[in-house]
Amino acid sequence: MRSPAASIRALLLVATVAGCAGGPPYPEPDVMEVTLPIASDQVKTAVADVLTQGGYRVDQDDAGNLTTGMRQEIRSPWNGLLRWRFGVGKSRVEARVVPQDDSTTRLRLQVFHRGKDGLFDSWEEAETPLPQSAANEIRLIKNALRLL
């Protein structure tokens, strides 16, 4: 039979190791997928316009993909320093526009957001703030297409 002290030590060891085993949980991907009753060219234009107005630089390829760089937080020469070091969050967007037929388009939009807590912390995957969320971007796109 074991002594109670040995059992307690074993239990504390297991609890300590189990408590340190995992890292912080990653947030769920911020993805929205919708079908719009609009031609794909109009959807691509609306997506590019909304993202540009939101502070993103939009790149478009022939396959229907729209990608952005990191969002411009402030319009000044200090924006790069803010995004690189001092900022608490930065985001970018990938959108896929797929025509279903002449008047229907499938849009998949994903927002990637990274954040940090302080000046000397490293960037980590974080939950997207509401103004840059995929749901809000879809709402703005629908509004630009006059679907709301």
C-alpha positions in Angstrom: 0.0 0.0 0.0 1.2 3.5 -0.8 1.7 6.2 1.8 -0.7 9.2 1.5 2.3 11.6 1.1 3.5 9.7 -2.0 0.0 9.8 -3.5 -0.3 13.5 -2.9 3.1 14.2 -4.5 2.1 12.1 -7.5 -1.2 14.0 -7.8 0.5 17.4 -7.6 3.1 16.3 -10.3 0.3 15.3 -12.7 -1.6 18.5 -12.1 1.5 20.6 -12.6 2.4 18.9 -15.9 -1.1 18.9 -17.2 -1.5 22.6 -16.4 1.6 23.5 -18.4 1.0 21.2 -21.3 -1.2 23.4 -23.5 -0.7 26.8 -25.0 -3.3 29.5 -25.3 -6.3 28.5 -27.4 -6.5 29.8 -30.9 -9.6 31.7 -31.8 -12.0 30.3 -34.4 -11.3 31.4 -38.0 -13.3 34.5 -38.9 -14.9 33.3 -42.1 -18.2 34.2 -43.8 -19.7 32.6 -46.9 -22.7 34.0 -48.7 -24.5 33.7 -52.0 -25.4 37.0 -53.6 -28.0 37.6 -56.4 -25.6 39.9 -58.3 -23.1 39.3 -61.2 -19.6 38.4 -60.1 -18.0 41.5 -61.7 -20.2 43.8 -59.6 -19.3 41.8 -56.5 -15.6 42.0 -57.1 -15.9 45.7 -57.6 -17.9 46.2 -54.4 -15.5 44.0 -52.4 -12.5 45.9 -53.6 -14.2 49.3 -52.9 -15.3 48.3 -49.4 -11.9 47.0 -48.5 -10.1 50.0 -49.9 -12.3 52.3 -48.0 -11.6 50.2 -44.9 -7.9 51.0 -45.1 -6.7 47.9 -47.0 -4.6 47.7 -50.2 -6.4 45.2 -52.5 -4.7 42.9 -55.0 -6.8 40.9 -57.4 -6.0 37.9 -59.6 -7.7 36.3 -62.6 -9.1 33.4 -60.6 -11.5 35.6 -58.5 -9.2 35.9 -55.5 -8.9 39.3 -53.7 -6.2 39.6 -51.1 -5.0 42.5 -49.0 -2.0 43.6 -47.1 -2.2 44.6 -43.5 -4.9 47.3 -42.8 -3.7 50.9 -42.7 -4.5 52.1 -39.2 -3.6 55.8 -39.6 -2.9 57.8 -42.6 0.6 59.1 -41.9 4.2 58.1 -42.2 3.9 56.5 -38.7 1.5 53.8 -39.9 4.3 51.3 -40.5 5.8 51.8 -37.1 2.3 51.5 -35.5 1.7 48.2 -37.4 5.2 46.9 -36.9 5.8 47.6 -33.2 3.3 49.7 -31.2 -0.1 48.5 -32.4 -2.3 46.1 -30.5 -3.9 44.5 -33.6 -3.5 44.2 -37.3 -5.6 42.4 -39.8 -5.7 41.3 -43.5 -8.5 39.9 -45.7 -8.8 37.1 -48.3 -11.9 37.0 -50.5 -12.9 34.4 -53.1 -15.5 35.4 -55.6 -17.0 32.5 -57.6 -19.7 33.0 -60.2 -22.6 30.4 -59.9 -24.4 31.6 -63.0 -24.9 34.9 -64.8 -26.8 36.6 -61.9 -25.6 34.7 -58.8 -22.2 34.8 -57.1 -20.7 32.9 -54.2 -18.5 35.1 -51.9 -16.2 33.6 -49.2 -14.5 36.2 -47.0 -11.9 35.4 -44.3 -10.3 37.9 -42.0 -6.9 37.1 -40.4 -6.2 39.1 -37.2 -3.1 39.2 -35.1 -2.7 41.0 -31.8 -0.4 41.6 -28.8 -0.6 43.0 -25.3 2.4 45.2 -25.1 5.4 46.8 -26.8 7.7 43.9 -26.2 5.3 41.1 -26.8 5.1 39.1 -30.0 2.2 39.0 -32.4 -0.2 36.1 -32.0 -3.5 35.0 -33.6 -6.3 36.9 -31.9 -10.1 37.3 -32.2 -11.1 39.9 -34.8 -12.5 43.1 -33.5 -16.1 43.8 -34.6 -15.3 46.7 -37.1 -12.9 44.4 -39.1 -14.9 41.2 -38.7 -15.9 39.1 -41.7 -19.6 39.6 -40.8 -19.2 43.4 -40.7 -17.3 43.3 -44.1 -20.1 41.2 -45.6 -22.7 43.7 -44.3 -20.8 46.6 -45.8 -20.5 44.8 -49.2 -24.2 44.0 -49.2 -24.9 47.7 -48.4 -22.6 48.8 -51.3 -24.5 46.4 -53.6 -27.8 47.8 -52.2 -29.0 44.4 -51.0 -29.9 45.5 -47.5 
